[in-house]
Amino acid sequence: MKGIITVLGKDKVGIIAAVCTFLSARQVNILDISQTIVQGYFSMLMIVECPDNTDFAQVAEGLHSIGLGLGLEIKLQREDIFESMHRI
């Protein structure tokens, strides 16, 4: 199952490390990643693939918690949502 992760907030050390460490521990594979910093604000978009037995809601909640700890907004959404939007 594929997902899309967005990360937004003030830039600080360790954002990518925290997200990638969390994903690696859950065997979530990063298929594509784009990140940028604009006037001190960090944004990142990741396309990921989760193992079939992944509890998607649990991963999303874990990422949200990491975001709260770092003062960021981190969201994980199913790729299906974006695919459906383009078909309408």
Residue, then its C-alpha position, 0 to 999 in steps of 0.5 A: m500500500k502506498g502513501i504520501i507523507t507531508v511535513l511542514g514547519k520551521d526548519k530545525v536539525g533532525i527532521i529528516a532523521a526522525v521521520c526516516t528512522f521512524l519509517s525504517a523501524r516499520q519497514v516502510n520504504i521511501l520511493d521518492i522524496s523532495q524537500t526544500i527550505v524557504q526562508g527558514y520553513f521546511s517542507m518535505l513530500m515523500i511517496v512511501e510503500c508500506p508492507d501489506n500488514t502495516d496498520f496505516a492509522q498507527v503509522a499516521e498517528g506515530l508520524h503525527s506525534i513526531g511532528l508534535g514533538l518537533g513543532l511540525e505538521i506531519k501527515l500520512q495519507r493513502e495514495d488512493i485518495f489522490e488517485s480518486m481525486h484525479r479521476i473525478 
